[in-house]
Protein backbone atom coordinates (compact mmCIF):
# COMPACT_ATOMS: atom_id res chain seq x y z
CA UNK A 1 0.00 0.00 0.00
CA UNK A 2 1.30 3.41 -0.75
CA UNK A 3 0.14 6.95 -0.23
CA UNK A 4 1.40 9.79 -2.34
CA UNK A 5 0.59 13.45 -2.28
CA UNK A 6 0.62 15.84 -5.20
CA UNK A 7 0.38 19.59 -4.69
CA UNK A 8 -0.21 21.93 -7.63
CA UNK A 9 -0.18 25.69 -7.43
CA UNK A 10 -1.80 27.44 -10.37
CA UNK A 11 -2.51 31.04 -11.25
CA UNK A 12 -5.92 31.02 -9.56
CA UNK A 13 -5.98 28.03 -7.23
CA UNK A 14 -3.97 25.68 -5.08
CA UNK A 15 -5.09 22.10 -4.56
CA UNK A 16 -3.73 18.92 -3.07
CA UNK A 17 -4.77 15.49 -4.31
CA UNK A 18 -4.06 12.27 -2.43
CA UNK A 19 -3.61 9.15 -4.50
CA UNK A 20 -4.25 5.90 -2.67
CA UNK A 21 -3.14 2.76 -4.40
CA UNK A 22 -3.92 -0.68 -3.09
CA UNK A 23 -2.79 -3.89 -4.71
CA UNK A 24 -5.46 -6.54 -4.53
CA UNK A 25 -4.76 -10.16 -5.29
CA UNK A 26 -7.43 -12.79 -5.80
CA UNK A 27 -6.27 -16.43 -5.78
CA UNK A 28 -7.83 -19.63 -7.07
CA UNK A 29 -6.85 -23.23 -7.74
CA UNK A 30 -7.38 -25.13 -10.99
CA UNK A 31 -7.55 -28.89 -11.54
CA UNK A 32 -5.76 -30.75 -14.36
CA UNK A 33 -8.67 -30.01 -16.73
CA UNK A 34 -8.30 -26.26 -16.19
CA UNK A 35 -11.52 -26.09 -14.15
CA UNK A 36 -11.88 -24.70 -10.61
CA UNK A 37 -10.58 -27.24 -8.10
CA UNK A 38 -13.17 -28.81 -5.82
CA UNK A 39 -10.68 -30.47 -3.49
CA UNK A 40 -8.45 -27.58 -2.34
CA UNK A 41 -5.44 -28.40 -4.50
CA UNK A 42 -4.13 -27.60 -7.93
CA UNK A 43 -2.40 -25.00 -10.07
CA UNK A 44 -2.29 -21.67 -8.24
CA UNK A 45 -3.72 -18.73 -10.20
CA UNK A 46 -3.82 -15.08 -9.22
CA UNK A 47 -5.54 -11.99 -10.59
CA UNK A 48 -3.85 -8.79 -9.41
CA UNK A 49 -5.84 -5.55 -9.46
CA UNK A 50 -8.59 -7.22 -11.52
CA UNK A 51 -6.19 -8.06 -14.37
CA UNK A 52 -6.45 -11.40 -16.16
CA UNK A 53 -5.55 -14.41 -14.03
CA UNK A 54 -2.10 -15.90 -14.36
CA UNK A 55 0.16 -18.40 -12.66
CA UNK A 56 2.43 -17.78 -9.67
CA UNK A 57 6.20 -18.36 -9.96
CA UNK A 58 8.04 -20.17 -7.16
CA UNK A 59 10.88 -17.63 -6.72
CA UNK A 60 11.05 -16.77 -2.97
CA UNK A 61 7.86 -18.84 -2.40
CA UNK A 62 7.91 -20.58 0.99
CA UNK A 63 5.74 -22.61 3.35
CA UNK A 64 4.68 -19.31 4.94
CA UNK A 65 3.66 -17.99 1.50
CA UNK A 66 1.56 -21.13 1.00
CA UNK A 67 -0.19 -20.69 4.36
CA UNK A 68 -0.87 -16.99 3.75
CA UNK A 69 -2.40 -17.69 0.33
CA UNK A 70 -4.49 -20.65 1.54
CA UNK A 71 -5.84 -18.52 4.38
CA UNK A 72 -6.58 -15.66 1.96
CA UNK A 73 -8.67 -18.15 -0.05
CA UNK A 74 -10.57 -19.08 3.13
CA UNK A 75 -8.84 -22.33 4.04
CA UNK A 76 -7.36 -23.00 7.44
CA UNK A 77 -3.85 -23.99 6.41
CA UNK A 78 -1.58 -25.24 3.64
CA UNK A 79 -0.54 -28.87 3.69
CA UNK A 80 1.96 -28.81 0.81
CA UNK A 81 3.16 -27.06 -2.31
CA UNK A 82 5.38 -27.89 -5.25
CA UNK A 83 6.33 -26.43 -8.60
CA UNK A 84 6.72 -27.62 -12.14
CA UNK A 85 5.24 -27.85 -15.61
CA UNK A 86 2.91 -30.63 -14.50
CA UNK A 87 -0.14 -29.69 -16.60
CA UNK A 88 1.45 -27.94 -19.58
CA UNK A 89 -1.78 -27.83 -21.60
CA UNK A 90 -3.43 -25.84 -18.79
CA UNK A 91 -0.43 -23.79 -17.68
CA UNK A 92 0.41 -22.68 -21.22
CA UNK A 93 -2.93 -20.89 -21.55
CA UNK A 94 -1.93 -18.41 -18.81
CA UNK A 95 0.77 -15.79 -18.49
CA UNK A 96 2.84 -15.70 -15.31
CA UNK A 97 1.24 -12.97 -13.19
CA UNK A 98 3.18 -13.01 -9.91
CA UNK A 99 6.79 -13.62 -8.89
CA UNK A 100 8.97 -13.26 -5.79
CA UNK A 101 6.16 -13.91 -3.30
CA UNK A 102 7.83 -13.25 0.03
CA UNK A 103 5.76 -13.70 3.20
CA UNK A 104 7.10 -13.24 6.72
CA UNK A 105 3.67 -13.75 8.35
CA UNK A 106 0.50 -15.73 7.62
CA UNK A 107 -1.26 -12.52 6.52
CA UNK A 108 -1.00 -12.13 2.74
CA UNK A 109 -1.62 -8.39 3.01
CA UNK A 110 1.85 -8.15 4.62
CA UNK A 111 3.58 -10.17 1.87
CA UNK A 112 5.59 -8.63 -0.93
CA UNK A 113 5.54 -9.74 -4.56
CA UNK A 114 6.31 -8.60 -8.10
CA UNK A 115 3.94 -8.51 -11.06
CA UNK A 116 6.86 -8.82 -13.48
CA UNK A 117 8.79 -12.08 -13.65
CA UNK A 118 11.87 -13.91 -14.85
CA UNK A 119 10.23 -17.35 -14.81
CA UNK A 120 9.06 -20.13 -17.05
CA UNK A 121 6.08 -22.41 -16.46
CA UNK A 122 8.44 -25.01 -14.97
CA UNK A 123 8.37 -22.74 -11.89
CA UNK A 124 4.56 -22.51 -11.56
CA UNK A 125 3.27 -23.17 -8.04
CA UNK A 126 0.88 -26.03 -7.27
CA UNK A 127 -0.73 -25.71 -3.86
CA UNK A 128 -2.68 -27.99 -1.52
CA UNK A 129 -4.75 -26.26 1.14
CA UNK A 130 -6.65 -27.87 4.00
CA UNK A 131 -9.63 -27.13 6.12
CA UNK A 132 -9.25 -27.02 9.85
CA UNK A 133 -11.87 -28.02 12.38
CA UNK A 134 -12.22 -27.76 16.13
CA UNK A 135 -14.34 -30.02 18.31
CA UNK A 136 -15.93 -29.58 21.71
CA UNK A 137 -18.40 -31.39 23.94
CA UNK A 138 -21.17 -29.60 25.82
CA UNK A 139 -23.11 -30.93 28.78
CA UNK A 140 -26.90 -30.58 29.21
CA UNK A 141 -26.47 -27.04 30.56
CA UNK A 142 -24.51 -25.94 27.48
CA UNK A 143 -21.23 -25.80 29.40
CA UNK A 144 -18.04 -27.61 28.39
CA UNK A 145 -18.34 -31.28 29.35
CA UNK A 146 -15.96 -32.55 32.03
CA UNK A 147 -16.76 -36.25 31.68
CA UNK A 148 -16.31 -36.90 27.93
CA UNK A 149 -20.08 -37.07 27.38
CA UNK A 150 -22.33 -34.54 25.68
CA UNK A 151 -23.30 -32.80 22.50
CA UNK A 152 -20.50 -32.74 19.92
CA UNK A 153 -19.94 -29.34 18.30
CA UNK A 154 -17.80 -29.02 15.19
CA UNK A 155 -16.49 -25.70 13.91
CA UNK A 156 -15.00 -25.87 10.42
CA UNK A 157 -12.80 -23.20 8.92
CA UNK A 158 -12.92 -23.75 5.17
C-alpha positions as CSV (number, residue, x, y, z in Angstrom):
1,X,0.0,0.0,0.0
2,X,1.3,3.4,-0.7
3,X,0.1,6.9,-0.2
4,X,1.4,9.8,-2.3
5,X,0.6,13.5,-2.3
6,X,0.6,15.8,-5.2
7,X,0.4,19.6,-4.7
8,X,-0.2,21.9,-7.6
9,X,-0.2,25.7,-7.4
10,X,-1.8,27.4,-10.4
11,X,-2.5,31.0,-11.2
12,X,-5.9,31.0,-9.6
13,X,-6.0,28.0,-7.2
14,X,-4.0,25.7,-5.1
15,X,-5.1,22.1,-4.6
16,X,-3.7,18.9,-3.1
17,X,-4.8,15.5,-4.3
18,X,-4.1,12.3,-2.4
19,X,-3.6,9.2,-4.5
20,X,-4.2,5.9,-2.7
21,X,-3.1,2.8,-4.4
22,X,-3.9,-0.7,-3.1
23,X,-2.8,-3.9,-4.7
24,X,-5.5,-6.5,-4.5
25,X,-4.8,-10.2,-5.3
26,X,-7.4,-12.8,-5.8
27,X,-6.3,-16.4,-5.8
28,X,-7.8,-19.6,-7.1
29,X,-6.8,-23.2,-7.7
30,X,-7.4,-25.1,-11.0
31,X,-7.5,-28.9,-11.5
32,X,-5.8,-30.8,-14.4
33,X,-8.7,-30.0,-16.7
34,X,-8.3,-26.3,-16.2
35,X,-11.5,-26.1,-14.2
36,X,-11.9,-24.7,-10.6
37,X,-10.6,-27.2,-8.1
38,X,-13.2,-28.8,-5.8
39,X,-10.7,-30.5,-3.5
40,X,-8.5,-27.6,-2.3
41,X,-5.4,-28.4,-4.5
42,X,-4.1,-27.6,-7.9
43,X,-2.4,-25.0,-10.1
44,X,-2.3,-21.7,-8.2
45,X,-3.7,-18.7,-10.2
46,X,-3.8,-15.1,-9.2
47,X,-5.5,-12.0,-10.6
48,X,-3.8,-8.8,-9.4
49,X,-5.8,-5.5,-9.5
50,X,-8.6,-7.2,-11.5
51,X,-6.2,-8.1,-14.4
52,X,-6.4,-11.4,-16.2
53,X,-5.5,-14.4,-14.0
54,X,-2.1,-15.9,-14.4
55,X,0.2,-18.4,-12.7
56,X,2.4,-17.8,-9.7
57,X,6.2,-18.4,-10.0
58,X,8.0,-20.2,-7.2
59,X,10.9,-17.6,-6.7
60,X,11.1,-16.8,-3.0
61,X,7.9,-18.8,-2.4
62,X,7.9,-20.6,1.0
63,X,5.7,-22.6,3.3
64,X,4.7,-19.3,4.9
65,X,3.7,-18.0,1.5
66,X,1.6,-21.1,1.0
67,X,-0.2,-20.7,4.4
68,X,-0.9,-17.0,3.8
69,X,-2.4,-17.7,0.3
70,X,-4.5,-20.7,1.5
71,X,-5.8,-18.5,4.4
72,X,-6.6,-15.7,2.0
73,X,-8.7,-18.2,-0.1
74,X,-10.6,-19.1,3.1
75,X,-8.8,-22.3,4.0
76,X,-7.4,-23.0,7.4
77,X,-3.8,-24.0,6.4
78,X,-1.6,-25.2,3.6
79,X,-0.5,-28.9,3.7
80,X,2.0,-28.8,0.8
81,X,3.2,-27.1,-2.3
82,X,5.4,-27.9,-5.2
83,X,6.3,-26.4,-8.6
84,X,6.7,-27.6,-12.1
85,X,5.2,-27.9,-15.6
86,X,2.9,-30.6,-14.5
87,X,-0.1,-29.7,-16.6
88,X,1.4,-27.9,-19.6
89,X,-1.8,-27.8,-21.6
90,X,-3.4,-25.8,-18.8
91,X,-0.4,-23.8,-17.7
92,X,0.4,-22.7,-21.2
93,X,-2.9,-20.9,-21.6
94,X,-1.9,-18.4,-18.8
95,X,0.8,-15.8,-18.5
96,X,2.8,-15.7,-15.3
97,X,1.2,-13.0,-13.2
98,X,3.2,-13.0,-9.9
99,X,6.8,-13.6,-8.9
100,X,9.0,-13.3,-5.8
101,X,6.2,-13.9,-3.3
102,X,7.8,-13.2,0.0
103,X,5.8,-13.7,3.2
104,X,7.1,-13.2,6.7
105,X,3.7,-13.7,8.3
106,X,0.5,-15.7,7.6
107,X,-1.3,-12.5,6.5
108,X,-1.0,-12.1,2.7
109,X,-1.6,-8.4,3.0
110,X,1.9,-8.1,4.6
111,X,3.6,-10.2,1.9
112,X,5.6,-8.6,-0.9
113,X,5.5,-9.7,-4.6
114,X,6.3,-8.6,-8.1
115,X,3.9,-8.5,-11.1
116,X,6.9,-8.8,-13.5
117,X,8.8,-12.1,-13.7
118,X,11.9,-13.9,-14.8
119,X,10.2,-17.3,-14.8
120,X,9.1,-20.1,-17.0
121,X,6.1,-22.4,-16.5
122,X,8.4,-25.0,-15.0
123,X,8.4,-22.7,-11.9
124,X,4.6,-22.5,-11.6
125,X,3.3,-23.2,-8.0
126,X,0.9,-26.0,-7.3
127,X,-0.7,-25.7,-3.9
128,X,-2.7,-28.0,-1.5
129,X,-4.7,-26.3,1.1
130,X,-6.6,-27.9,4.0
131,X,-9.6,-27.1,6.1
132,X,-9.3,-27.0,9.9
133,X,-11.9,-28.0,12.4
134,X,-12.2,-27.8,16.1
135,X,-14.3,-30.0,18.3
136,X,-15.9,-29.6,21.7
137,X,-18.4,-31.4,23.9
138,X,-21.2,-29.6,25.8
139,X,-23.1,-30.9,28.8
140,X,-26.9,-30.6,29.2
141,X,-26.5,-27.0,30.6
142,X,-24.5,-25.9,27.5
143,X,-21.2,-25.8,29.4
144,X,-18.0,-27.6,28.4
145,X,-18.3,-31.3,29.3
146,X,-16.0,-32.5,32.0
147,X,-16.8,-36.3,31.7
148,X,-16.3,-36.9,27.9
149,X,-20.1,-37.1,27.4
150,X,-22.3,-34.5,25.7
151,X,-23.3,-32.8,22.5
152,X,-20.5,-32.7,19.9
153,X,-19.9,-29.3,18.3
154,X,-17.8,-29.0,15.2
155,X,-16.5,-25.7,13.9
156,X,-15.0,-25.9,10.4
157,X,-12.8,-23.2,8.9
158,X,-12.9,-23.7,5.2
